[in-house]
Amino acid sequence: MSFSIEILLGCLAVIAAITVPLIIYFLQKSKKRLAYEIVSNTQLVGVKSEVQNKIKIYYENKLVENVHLLLIRIINNGNQSISIGDFAKRIDINLGNNLNILTCEILRQYPDNLDVNVIKMVDSIEIEPLLLNPKDNFTIKILLSDYKENFEVSARIEGISKIEVYKEPQPLFNITLMLTFIPFLILMITRIFFEDTFENYFGFDISIIVHTFLVLIITILVFQILKIWYEAAKEFFLKDTDEE
């Protein structure tokens, strides 16, 4: 690889390192999303518990079994607000059949003035339509008996095909790229201005290391670009399927 080609590829890697995060930002900028997360699912006393004959749980003077404390968080994880008018159907948390919902209440919410109205049904929890700005979220505490751990969250919201399972944003790509790009930049500067000094001192050509880092950067960028196209294509085809 000639020195001029090496510089050209290095410049292309720099441009790509700047433009790929910008592409990701603009692709995600106008996405409307809603997600749920099971914060915890704690069984208080199970039917098959070894101490079931010694410990009993009563709720309003009635014996209850297989009692679970369920914490569910709903979050606007997109970049657009979800208005009350966007809802064609309430958020429905279906918990299964033949169970008994003992209590349900809002445990926490962000922001504090979020107006969440929870309705307890026979085997589900419904949330009235509300304004959810990006990052707005609330956690519902549900105490129920005879829970079989069947769980489904659904709604009918304009611009949202389904309520997805929440995943924490992973900045792994940016961290990996920076940890690779910064040493590459240092090596490129050393390669341009101190090549002879480096070779005389360490006894080998610095271009070998530069080429290795360059291959790593290109591999990371290609992988991320393919991932972006895959996610965009998957979302496009899922949207078309839902519309049909």
Backbone as numpy.savetxt, mean C-alpha at the origin, in Angstrom:
# Nx Ny Nz CAx CAy CAz Cx Cy Cz
34.38 -1.02 -24.16 33.52 0.17 -24.16 34.41 1.41 -24.16
34.23 2.26 -25.10 35.05 3.47 -25.19 34.63 4.46 -24.12
35.53 5.41 -23.90 35.28 6.41 -22.86 34.08 7.28 -23.20
33.93 7.64 -24.49 32.81 8.50 -24.90 31.47 7.80 -24.71
31.42 6.50 -25.05 30.18 5.73 -24.85 29.87 5.61 -23.36
30.92 5.44 -22.58 30.75 5.33 -21.13 30.13 6.60 -20.56
30.63 7.75 -21.01 30.07 9.02 -20.55 28.63 9.17 -21.00
28.35 8.76 -22.25 26.99 8.85 -22.78 26.02 8.00 -21.96
26.42 6.76 -21.67 25.56 5.89 -20.88 25.40 6.42 -19.45
26.47 7.00 -18.94 26.37 7.59 -17.61 25.39 8.74 -17.57
25.43 9.59 -18.61 24.48 10.71 -18.69 23.05 10.20 -18.83
22.87 9.14 -19.64 21.53 8.56 -19.79 21.03 7.99 -18.47
21.93 7.38 -17.71 21.55 6.85 -16.40 21.13 7.96 -15.45
21.86 9.09 -15.51 21.50 10.25 -14.67 20.13 10.77 -15.05
19.88 10.91 -16.36 18.58 11.41 -16.83 17.46 10.46 -16.41
17.71 9.16 -16.58 16.69 8.17 -16.21 16.43 8.18 -14.71
17.49 8.35 -13.92 17.33 8.37 -12.47 16.47 9.54 -12.01
16.49 10.61 -12.78 15.66 11.78 -12.45 14.25 11.64 -13.01
14.13 11.12 -14.22 12.82 11.09 -14.89 11.92 9.97 -14.40
12.48 8.80 -14.05 11.63 7.68 -13.63 10.80 8.01 -12.39
11.40 8.58 -11.31 10.55 8.98 -10.19 9.49 10.00 -10.57
9.82 10.90 -11.52 8.82 11.88 -11.97 7.68 11.19 -12.72
8.03 10.19 -13.53 6.99 9.43 -14.24 6.08 8.72 -13.24
6.68 8.11 -12.22 5.89 7.43 -11.19 4.97 8.42 -10.49
5.49 9.61 -10.19 4.68 10.62 -9.51 3.47 11.02 -10.34
3.70 11.31 -11.63 2.60 11.76 -12.47 1.59 10.65 -12.77
2.06 9.40 -12.85 1.14 8.29 -13.06 0.23 8.08 -11.86
0.76 8.34 -10.66 -0.02 8.14 -9.44 -0.76 9.40 -9.01
-0.51 10.51 -9.68 -1.04 11.78 -9.22 -2.56 11.83 -9.23
-3.19 11.25 -10.25 -4.64 11.39 -10.41 -5.40 10.12 -10.06
-4.84 9.28 -9.22 -5.49 8.02 -8.88 -6.42 8.20 -7.68
-7.62 7.68 -7.83 -8.59 7.67 -6.74 -8.62 6.25 -6.19
-8.34 6.11 -4.90 -8.25 4.78 -4.30 -8.88 4.78 -2.91
-9.33 3.60 -2.52 -9.80 3.39 -1.16 -9.37 1.98 -0.75
-8.83 1.86 0.46 -8.29 0.57 0.89 -8.72 0.27 2.32
-8.61 -0.99 2.68 -8.89 -1.41 4.05 -7.71 -2.22 4.58
-7.61 -2.23 5.89 -6.53 -2.96 6.55 -7.07 -3.58 7.84
-6.82 -4.87 8.04 -7.16 -5.51 9.31 -6.01 -5.22 10.27
-6.25 -4.28 11.17 -5.20 -3.87 12.11 -4.92 -4.99 13.10
-5.99 -5.61 13.61 -5.83 -6.75 14.52 -7.10 -7.59 14.52
-6.91 -8.85 14.80 -8.02 -9.80 14.93 -7.71 -10.69 16.12
-8.28 -10.36 17.27 -7.95 -11.03 18.52 -9.12 -11.89 18.98
-8.85 -13.17 19.18 -9.87 -14.06 19.71 -9.78 -14.05 21.23
-10.86 -13.66 21.89 -10.85 -13.53 23.34 -10.94 -14.89 24.01
-11.98 -15.64 23.72 -12.12 -17.00 24.23 -12.66 -17.86 23.11
-11.90 -18.83 22.65 -12.33 -19.67 21.55 -13.14 -20.87 22.01
-13.87 -21.46 21.10 -14.69 -22.64 21.40 -13.81 -23.81 21.80
-12.64 -23.91 21.18 -11.76 -25.04 21.44 -10.70 -24.72 22.48
-10.91 -23.65 23.21 -9.94 -23.27 24.22 -9.88 -24.32 25.33
-8.68 -24.54 25.86 -8.51 -25.52 26.92 -9.19 -25.10 28.21
-9.45 -23.81 28.35 -10.07 -23.31 29.58 -11.50 -22.86 29.34
-12.13 -23.36 28.30 -13.47 -22.89 27.97 -14.48 -23.22 29.05
-14.25 -24.30 29.81 -15.18 -24.66 30.87 -14.97 -23.84 32.13
-13.87 -23.10 32.17 -13.56 -22.30 33.35 -13.83 -20.82 33.14
-13.73 -20.37 31.89 -13.92 -18.95 31.59 -15.12 -18.78 30.68
-16.04 -17.95 31.09 -17.22 -17.65 30.29 -17.30 -16.15 30.06
-17.77 -15.77 28.89 -17.95 -14.35 28.58 -19.44 -14.09 28.40
-19.92 -13.09 29.14 -21.32 -12.70 29.04 -21.40 -11.29 28.48
-22.35 -11.11 27.60 -22.61 -9.78 27.06 -24.09 -9.49 27.23
-24.37 -8.45 28.03 -25.74 -8.10 28.38 -26.49 -9.31 28.92
-25.81 -10.01 29.85 -26.37 -11.17 30.56 -26.60 -12.38 29.66
-25.98 -12.40 28.50 -26.10 -13.55 27.60 -24.72 -14.15 27.36
-24.65 -15.48 27.41 -23.39 -16.16 27.18 -23.01 -16.08 25.70
-21.78 -15.67 25.44 -21.30 -15.58 24.06 -20.03 -16.41 23.94
-19.83 -17.01 22.76 -18.68 -17.86 22.52 -17.96 -17.44 21.24
-16.72 -17.90 21.16 -15.89 -17.58 19.99 -15.90 -16.07 19.72
-15.56 -15.33 20.76 -15.62 -13.86 20.71 -14.32 -13.30 20.11
-14.48 -12.39 19.16 -13.34 -11.74 18.52 -13.44 -10.23 18.67
-12.29 -9.61 18.85 -12.18 -8.16 18.80 -11.46 -7.82 17.51
-12.16 -7.15 16.62 -11.66 -6.88 15.27 -11.46 -5.39 15.09
-10.27 -5.00 14.64 -9.97 -3.61 14.33 -9.72 -3.49 12.83
-10.53 -2.67 12.17 -10.43 -2.51 10.72 -10.23 -1.04 10.39
-9.23 -0.77 9.57 -8.95 0.61 9.17 -9.33 0.82 7.71
-10.03 1.90 7.44 -10.37 2.32 6.08 -9.57 3.58 5.79
-8.88 3.61 4.63 -8.02 4.75 4.33 -8.13 5.14 2.86
-8.15 6.44 2.62 -8.03 6.96 1.26 -6.54 6.97 0.92
-6.10 5.96 0.21 -4.68 5.83 -0.12 -4.36 6.32 -1.52
-5.28 7.07 -2.10 -5.05 7.65 -3.41 -4.61 9.09 -3.31
-4.67 9.80 -4.44 -4.25 11.20 -4.47 -5.40 12.14 -4.84
-6.62 11.62 -4.78 -7.80 12.43 -5.03 -8.78 12.28 -3.89
-9.54 13.32 -3.66 -10.58 13.26 -2.63 -11.75 12.41 -3.11
-12.40 11.74 -2.17 -13.62 11.00 -2.43 -14.75 11.77 -1.76
-15.65 12.32 -2.56 -16.72 13.14 -2.02 -17.95 12.29 -1.70
-18.87 12.87 -0.97 -20.11 12.17 -0.63 -20.87 11.81 -1.90
-20.83 12.70 -2.88 -21.54 12.46 -4.13 -20.96 11.34 -4.98
-19.71 10.92 -4.67 -19.09 9.82 -5.41 -19.68 8.46 -5.04
-20.34 8.40 -3.91 -20.86 7.11 -3.42 -22.21 6.80 -4.07
-22.28 5.62 -4.72 -23.57 5.09 -5.18 -24.08 4.03 -4.21
-23.16 3.52 -3.37 -23.50 2.52 -2.37 -22.57 2.70 -1.18
-23.09 2.50 0.01 -22.29 2.65 1.22 -21.12 1.66 1.25
-20.14 1.99 2.08 -19.08 1.03 2.38 -19.67 -0.07 3.24
-19.55 -1.30 2.79 -20.14 -2.44 3.49 -19.04 -3.40 3.93
-18.98 -3.67 5.23 -18.03 -4.64 5.78 -18.82 -5.88 6.14
-18.78 -6.87 5.26 -19.52 -8.12 5.47 -18.66 -9.07 6.28
-19.18 -9.52 7.41 -18.42 -10.34 8.34 -18.80 -11.81 8.31
-19.69 -12.20 7.41 -20.09 -13.60 7.31 -21.51 -13.82 7.78
-21.87 -15.10 7.94 -23.23 -15.47 8.34 -23.24 -16.09 9.73
-24.43 -16.09 10.33 -24.66 -16.75 11.62 -23.71 -16.28 12.70
-23.52 -14.98 12.75 -22.69 -14.40 13.81 -23.51 -13.35 14.55
-22.91 -12.83 15.59 -23.59 -11.82 16.39 -22.65 -10.65 16.62
-22.97 -9.52 16.01 -22.17 -8.31 16.23 -22.61 -7.68 17.54
-21.70 -7.68 18.51 -22.04 -7.17 19.84 -21.96 -5.65 19.89
-20.83 -5.11 19.50 -20.67 -3.65 19.47 -19.81 -3.27 18.27
-19.97 -2.04 17.84 -19.07 -1.47 16.82 -19.01 0.04 17.05
-17.81 0.57 16.99 -17.62 1.99 17.22 -16.33 2.44 16.56
-16.21 3.75 16.39 -14.99 4.32 15.82 -13.94 4.43 16.93
-12.83 3.76 16.73 -11.76 3.78 17.72 -10.89 5.01 17.56
-10.53 5.32 16.33 -9.73 6.51 16.04 -10.01 6.96 14.62
-9.70 8.23 14.37 -9.92 8.77 13.03 -8.95 9.91 12.77
-8.64 10.10 11.49 -7.77 11.19 11.08 -8.33 11.81 9.81
-8.59 13.11 9.84 -8.41 14.05 10.94 -9.49 13.86 12.02
-9.34 14.60 13.12 -10.25 14.44 14.24 -11.68 14.85 13.91
-11.86 15.74 12.95 -13.21 16.20 12.60 -13.85 15.37 11.49
-13.27 14.21 11.20 -13.85 13.32 10.20 -15.21 12.82 10.70
-16.22 13.00 9.88 -17.59 12.67 10.28 -17.94 11.27 9.80
-17.70 10.28 10.67 -17.93 8.87 10.32 -19.18 8.38 11.03
-20.11 7.88 10.26 -21.36 7.34 10.81 -21.43 5.85 10.51
-21.35 5.02 11.56 -21.33 3.57 11.42 -22.70 3.00 11.76
-23.17 2.09 10.91 -24.48 1.47 11.11 -24.27 -0.04 11.29
-24.78 -0.58 12.40 -24.66 -2.02 12.67 -25.85 -2.75 12.06
-25.55 -3.68 11.16 -26.58 -4.50 10.54 -26.56 -5.89 11.19
-27.27 -6.84 10.60 -27.35 -8.18 11.18 -25.99 -8.88 11.13
-25.37 -8.91 9.96 -24.09 -9.60 9.81 -23.04 -8.73 9.11
-23.23 -7.44 9.16 -22.29 -6.54 8.48 -22.31 -5.17 9.16
-21.30 -4.39 8.79 -21.19 -3.00 9.24 -21.23 -2.12 8.01
-22.02 -1.07 8.05 -22.09 -0.14 6.93 -21.65 1.25 7.38
-20.94 1.93 6.49 -20.48 3.29 6.77 -21.16 4.23 5.80
-21.78 5.24 6.36 -22.47 6.23 5.53 -21.46 6.96 4.64
-21.89 7.39 3.44 -21.00 8.17 2.57 -20.42 9.39 3.30
-19.16 9.65 3.08 -18.48 10.76 3.75 -17.36 11.28 2.87
-16.92 12.49 3.18 -15.80 13.08 2.45 -14.50 12.51 2.99
-13.70 11.94 2.10 -12.39 11.40 2.47 -11.33 12.04 1.58
-10.55 12.91 2.17 -9.42 13.50 1.46 -8.25 12.51 1.47
-7.25 12.71 0.61 -6.10 11.81 0.62 -5.50 11.67 2.02
-5.23 10.45 2.41 -4.65 10.05 3.70 -5.67 10.08 4.84
-6.89 10.54 4.61 -7.92 10.44 5.64 -8.18 8.97 5.94
-8.37 8.65 7.21 -8.61 7.26 7.58 -9.33 7.17 8.91
-9.94 6.04 9.14 -10.59 5.79 10.42 -10.53 4.30 10.73
-10.51 3.98 12.02 -10.43 2.60 12.48 -11.69 2.24 13.25
-12.31 1.13 12.85 -13.54 0.66 13.48 -13.20 -0.49 14.43
-13.73 -0.43 15.65 -13.56 -1.51 16.61 -14.86 -2.31 16.66
-14.75 -3.60 16.38 -15.93 -4.46 16.31 -15.74 -5.63 17.28
-16.71 -5.82 18.15 -16.74 -6.97 19.05 -17.85 -7.89 18.58
-17.52 -9.13 18.27 -18.52 -10.04 17.72 -18.28 -11.46 18.19
-19.33 -12.26 18.18 -19.25 -13.65 18.59 -19.60 -14.56 17.43
-19.16 -15.82 17.53 -19.39 -16.82 16.48 -18.82 -16.36 15.13
-17.69 -15.73 15.20 -17.05 -15.20 13.99 -16.27 -16.30 13.30
-16.52 -16.50 12.01 -15.85 -17.55 11.23 -14.68 -17.00 10.41
-14.37 -15.74 10.61 -13.27 -15.07 9.92 -13.50 -14.96 8.42
-14.77 -14.89 8.03 -15.11 -14.51 6.66 -15.18 -12.99 6.62
-14.62 -12.43 5.58 -14.46 -10.98 5.59 -14.47 -10.44 4.17
-15.26 -9.37 3.96 -15.30 -8.74 2.64 -15.70 -7.28 2.80
-14.97 -6.41 2.14 -15.27 -4.98 2.15 -15.62 -4.56 0.73
-16.76 -3.91 0.58 -17.20 -3.51 -0.75 -17.88 -2.15 -0.69
-18.02 -1.54 -1.83 -18.72 -0.26 -1.97 -18.90 0.00 -3.46
-19.68 1.00 -3.76 -19.83 1.44 -5.14 -19.50 2.91 -5.17
-18.28 3.22 -5.68 -17.76 4.58 -5.65 -17.28 4.95 -7.04
-17.65 6.13 -7.48 -17.25 6.59 -8.80 -15.72 6.69 -8.91
-15.17 6.06 -9.94 -13.74 6.12 -10.17 -12.94 5.05 -9.45
-13.61 4.21 -8.65 -12.93 3.15 -7.91 -13.58 1.82 -8.25
-12.81 0.90 -8.81 -13.37 -0.39 -9.20 -13.64 -1.29 -8.00
-12.74 -1.23 -7.02 -12.94 -2.03 -5.81 -12.11 -1.45 -4.68
-12.49 -1.81 -3.46 -11.71 -1.42 -2.28 -10.61 -2.45 -2.11
-9.38 -2.00 -2.13 -8.24 -2.91 -2.13 -7.67 -3.10 -0.74
-6.85 -4.11 -0.60 -6.13 -4.33 0.66 -4.99 -3.33 0.74
-4.89 -2.65 1.87 -3.90 -1.58 2.01 -2.49 -2.16 2.11
-1.58 -1.53 1.39 -0.17 -1.88 1.45 0.63 -0.61 1.73
1.51 -0.71 2.71 2.35 0.44 3.04 3.23 0.78 1.85
3.34 2.08 1.52 4.24 2.48 0.42 5.67 2.04 0.72
6.29 1.43 -0.27 7.65 0.93 -0.11 8.63 1.78 -0.91
9.45 2.58 -0.23 10.42 3.43 -0.95 11.69 2.67 -1.32
11.57 1.34 -1.46 12.76 0.52 -1.70 13.46 0.89 -3.00
12.66 1.19 -4.04 13.27 1.51 -5.34 14.12 2.76 -5.24
13.58 3.83 -4.64 14.32 5.09 -4.53 15.58 4.92 -3.69
15.47 4.16 -2.60 16.63 3.95 -1.73 17.71 3.16 -2.48
17.28 2.09 -3.15 18.24 1.26 -3.90 18.91 2.06 -5.01
18.10 2.86 -5.71 18.65 3.66 -6.80 19.66 4.67 -6.29
19.35 5.33 -5.17 20.27 6.34 -4.63 21.55 5.69 -4.12
21.42 4.53 -3.45 22.60 3.85 -2.93 23.50 3.35 -4.06
22.92 3.13 -5.23 23.70 2.71 -6.39 24.21 3.90 -7.19
23.36 4.92 -7.31 23.67 6.05 -8.17 24.77 6.94 -7.59
24.72 7.19 -6.28 25.71 8.09 -5.66 27.13 7.54 -5.79
27.37 6.26 -5.44 28.73 5.73 -5.67 29.14 5.77 -7.14
28.15 5.52 -8.03 28.45 5.57 -9.47 28.90 6.97 -9.87
28.24 7.99 -9.36 28.60 9.37 -9.68 30.00 9.70 -9.18
30.31 9.23 -7.97 31.64 9.46 -7.41 32.70 8.75 -8.26
32.38 7.53 -8.65 33.33 6.77 -9.48 33.52 7.40 -10.85
32.44 7.97 -11.42 32.55 8.63 -12.71 33.47 9.84 -12.63
33.32 10.62 -11.56 34.19 11.79 -11.37 35.64 11.35 -11.21
35.82 10.28 -10.40 37.18 9.74 -10.22 37.73 9.22 -11.54
36.86 8.58 -12.31 37.27 8.02 -13.61 37.72 9.11 -14.57
37.04 10.26 -14.54 37.35 11.35 -15.47 38.63 12.09 -15.07
38.75 12.39 -13.77 39.83 13.29 -13.33 41.03 12.57 -12.70
40.81 11.37 -12.14 41.90 10.74 -11.38 42.13 9.29 -11.80
41.90 8.99 -13.07 42.01 7.59 -13.52 43.42 7.05 -13.32
44.42 7.79 -13.76 45.80 7.31 -13.65 46.22 7.17 -12.20
45.87 8.16 -11.37 46.22 8.11 -9.95 45.59 6.90 -9.28
44.33 6.64 -9.60 43.61 5.51 -9.00 44.27 4.19 -9.39
44.61 4.06 -10.69 45.21 2.81 -11.17 46.59 2.59 -10.57
47.37 3.66 -10.43 48.70 3.54 -9.84 48.63 3.18 -8.35
47.62 3.70 -7.67 47.52 3.49 -6.22 46.92 2.12 -5.88
45.83 1.74 -6.59 45.13 0.49 -6.27 45.53 -0.68 -7.17
46.13 -0.38 -8.30 46.62 -1.45 -9.14 45.63 -2.06 -10.10
44.46 -1.46 -10.28 43.51 -1.97 -11.29 42.73 -0.80 -11.87
42.10 -1.07 -13.00 41.39 -0.04 -13.75 40.04 0.26 -13.09
39.78 1.52 -12.80 38.53 1.91 -12.15 37.32 1.71 -13.06
37.55 1.61 -14.37 36.43 1.47 -15.30 35.65 0.18 -15.05
36.31 -0.84 -14.49 35.61 -2.10 -14.19 34.50 -1.86 -13.17
34.82 -1.08 -12.13 33.82 -0.78 -11.10 32.73 0.11 -11.68
33.14 1.09 -12.49 32.16 2.00 -13.10 31.17 1.21 -13.96
31.68 0.29 -14.75 30.82 -0.52 -15.62 29.86 -1.36 -14.79
30.35 -1.90 -13.66 29.50 -2.73 -12.80 28.34 -1.92 -12.24
28.64 -0.74 -11.72 27.58 0.12 -11.18 26.63 0.58 -12.27
27.16 0.83 -13.46 26.32 1.25 -14.57 25.32 0.15 -14.95
25.80 -1.08 -14.97 24.91 -2.21 -15.26 23.84 -2.34 -14.19
24.21 -2.16 -12.92 23.24 -2.23 -11.82 22.17 -1.16 -11.97
22.59 0.06 -12.26 21.63 1.16 -12.40 20.68 0.90 -13.55
21.21 0.49 -14.69 20.36 0.22 -15.85 19.39 -0.92 -15.55
19.86 -1.95 -14.85 18.99 -3.08 -14.48 17.85 -2.63 -13.58
18.17 -1.82 -12.58 17.15 -1.32 -11.66 16.12 -0.47 -12.40
16.61 0.41 -13.27 15.70 1.29 -14.02 14.81 0.50 -14.97
15.39 -0.47 -15.66 14.59 -1.29 -16.58 13.53 -2.07 -15.82
13.91 -2.63 -14.68 12.96 -3.38 -13.86 11.81 -2.48 -13.40
12.14 -1.26 -12.96 11.10 -0.35 -12.48 10.20 0.10 -13.62
10.77 0.38 -14.78 9.95 0.79 -15.93 9.00 -0.32 -16.34
9.49 -1.57 -16.38 8.63 -2.71 -16.70 7.52 -2.87 -15.66
7.86 -2.63 -14.40 6.87 -2.73 -13.33 5.79 -1.67 -13.50
6.20 -0.45 -13.86 5.23 0.64 -14.08 4.28 0.27 -15.21
4.82 -0.22 -16.32 3.98 -0.59 -17.46 3.06 -1.76 -17.11
3.56 -2.70 -16.32 2.74 -3.85 -15.92 1.56 -3.40 -15.07
1.84 -2.54 -14.07 0.77 -2.06 -13.20 -0.24 -1.23 -13.98
0.25 -0.39 -14.91 -0.66 0.43 -15.72 -1.53 -0.45 -16.62
-0.93 -1.47 -17.24 -1.70 -2.37 -18.10 -2.71 -3.17 -17.31
-2.31 -3.64 -16.13 -3.23 -4.42 -15.29 -4.42 -3.58 -14.86
-4.14 -2.34 -14.45 -5.23 -1.45 -14.04 -6.15 -1.12 -15.21
-5.57 -0.94 -16.41 -6.37 -0.61 -17.59 -7.31 -1.76 -17.94
-6.80 -2.99 -17.95 -7.63 -4.13 -18.32 -8.66 -4.45 -17.25
-8.30 -4.25 -15.97 -9.28 -4.46 -14.90 -10.41 -3.45 -14.99
-10.06 -2.22 -15.36 -11.07 -1.17 -15.51 -12.02 -1.51 -16.65
-11.47 -2.00 -17.78 -12.31 -2.39 -18.91 -13.22 -3.55 -18.55
-12.70 -4.51 -17.76 -13.51 -5.66 -17.35 -14.66 -5.23 -16.46
-14.39 -4.31 -15.53 -15.44 -3.81 -14.64 -16.51 -3.07 -15.40
-16.10 -2.30 -16.43 -17.07 -1.54 -17.21 -17.97 -2.45 -18.03
-17.43 -3.60 -18.49 -18.24 -4.55 -19.24 -19.25 -5.25 -18.34
